[in-house]
């Protein structure tokens, strides 16, 4: 596959077909029973899709972000929502710093296992007292014989119940006011249960995928598990942040489309006062408006992804893609909720699950307010408000 446009359509068709083998009832069961969707993950592993952005020489298929975004959008739109999206995108994007900055030995040992679905990885950045100000993390790595000892806490960590490895950000030098993001290092560490206590967080949505607090007590990390150079770990993470924002935007679009499909079908068939409710503009127009907004959001997602694939700056576009996907997706799910009326509360109609999952995207991976802060400061040149 050489033409990017044809690649996108090939990926769209293949991943749509695969994802839709797992229907809404499959995801309802996983959500209700809090069961990790291993069957779904294994199906994508068998198709080679877990290594979408891992280079071919390390067992992946070496696709660009445009193709990966389309894949994640199709997963979300199939009804898998953020449960299916999170189950797959943690194989696709967190490894990015390892691909770019890891040692050759590290890449050859771990990337093929990730691409094959033989290794599950968690991503350990967020902390209880730091929030979006990553410079203030308190987890510390100190030198020890043959490596490092890590101590601290992490929160909102996906996959930690099952993961064997964790890509862990820790302070290796004190915070400096002139360079607050310097002095943090990135480690591909074992998720050793003897040194890490994992406590699951009960939450509103995405119940099939675990979210956790981690308490790290003298975790030993060998020297060769340091990714890149000491103190530069945060800058390595930046290579994964824009792709994550772009893909989350596309997952919001997919969630919105899944809800819109359900609402449109219901509006065609639900008869009240001797006419289908979809004949009423008060029902039809909000759904039509959501379709337009989701199309526009996808356009921004693909623009941002194209810039990334071309090696061009894409920070504002990535932020806008996340913003529009989250807003459009939530609005579509909320309008679907209104369309179904009382039936939207019934789990068998699936809208409530999509609504619960899409709400996350207004808060994560960074909030809509922080997107507006970023654009106002970095694009419009307005004074910093915090």
Secondary structure, DSSP 8 states (H G I E B T S, - for coil): ---HHHHHHHHHHHHHHHHTTS-HHHHHHHHHHT---HHHHHHHHHTTGGGTTS-GGGTS----HHHHHHHHHHHIIIIIHHHHHHHHHHHHTTTHHHHHHS-HHHHHHHHHHHHTT---EEEE---TTTTT-GGG---EEEEETTEEEEEEEEEEEETTTT-SEEEEEEESS---STTTT-SEEEEEEE--TTTEEEEE---SS-TTS-EEEEEEEEEEEEGGGEESSTTBHHHHHHHHHHHHHHHHHHHHHHHHHHHHHHHHHHHHH-EETTEEGGGSHHHHHHHHHHHHHHHHHHHHHHHHHHHHHTT---HHHHHHHHHHHHHHHHHHHHHHHHHHGGGGGSGGG-HHHHHHHHHGGGTSSS-HHHHHHHIIIIIT------
